[in-house]
Amino acid sequence: MTDDAPLDGDGDLGFVPAVADSGRDTAGAAGRRRRCRGGLGRRITGLAVLLGALTAVGGGYAVLAPTSTAADTGTGAADIEQGRLLYNTSCITCHGANLQGQQGRGPSLVGVGSASTYFQVSTGRMPAVSQGPNNVRKTPKFDEQQTRQLAAFVQSVGGGPVVPAPGTDLSATDAQLAAGGELFRLNCASCHGATAKGAPLSAGKIAPGLNEATDTQIYTAMLTGPENMPIFSNNQITPEQKREIINYVQHLKLAKDPGGAGLDRIGPVSEGLLIWTLGLGVLIIAILWIGAKS
């Protein structure tokens, strides 16, 4: 081939060169651009999938996970206002005008919620008549409506766990009785006793019996942890499990004591003690009679 040889139409050399006239690798540059665009697209797609998965997981948890509060009480502005009047009459001296508490008189009520207020007031523990290691159950000062109004006011100011609305079914089915018994023995029996009759604690404190407790009082006690009791939030013991425990406790109240007149459901102790005492008395009389005859 000479310098005067004819050339193709594809280029001066009859083909498209891999290296352009400028010295750049045009085919390699185009490939790199395609790979760059492809890598960027894959990263954008992966990021979109990750965001979608996180959104789905977060939304699912928000829907399915138990919350730390019960259902709303449904009280209105009029009930809250009435609760404020009751608070100013009976509670403000110890707990302060803004629920901030008073040094040496009463703790802050910010964050305790309507659940704690309902438990303390409905069981007669509040208003307290004196300071002591225990506030024992007494005849409540307020009726059910006033108690809920007072609880609604505290909730409106300080927030916190909410008492279940009136009429909320807090019981479980009899089929869940065994599960409730297992949960009670695992979480409650160490303080309240195996039969929910209560037991003494250290430093002069006591775990009260549950014989007079209502479903709502048991529920709110688990939710708020009054006095020495730990808080069992709905993330620790779910609302369904709380209902199972309530069902078991109420079943203990209604069920007859096995073994006749057993002492605290531990068997026929009273009958055995009576028989043993009478038998010992008869034996002593027989010994004295034999001694007198001889």
Sequence and secondary structure as in RCSB ss.txt:
>XXXX:A:sequence
MTDDAPLDGDGDLGFVPAVADSGRDTAGAAGRRRRCRGGLGRRITGLAVLLGALTAVGGGYAVLAPTSTAADTGT
GAADIEQGRLLYNTSCITCHGANLQGQQGRGPSLVGVGSASTYFQVSTGRMPAVSQGPNNVRKTPKFDEQQTRQL
AAFVQSVGGGPVVPAPGTDLSATDAQLAAGGELFRLNCASCHGATAKGAPLSAGKIAPGLNEATDTQIYTAMLTG
PENMPIFSNNQITPEQKREIINYVQHLKLAKDPGGAGLDRIGPVSEGLLIWTLGLGVLIIAILWIGAKS
>XXXX:A:secstr
  TT    SS TTSS  SB TTS BHHHHHHHHHHHHHHHHHHHHHHHHHHHHHHHHHHHHHHHS  SS      
 HHHHHHHHHHHHHHTHHHH TTS  BTTTB   TTTHHHHHHHHHHTT SS SS  S       SS HHHHHHH
HHHHHHHH       TT      GGGHHHHHHHHHHHTHHHH TTSS EE STT EE   SS  HHHHHHHHHH 
 TTS    TTTS HHHHHHHHHHHHHHHHS  TTSS STTS SHHHHHHHHHHHHHHHHHHHHHHHHH 
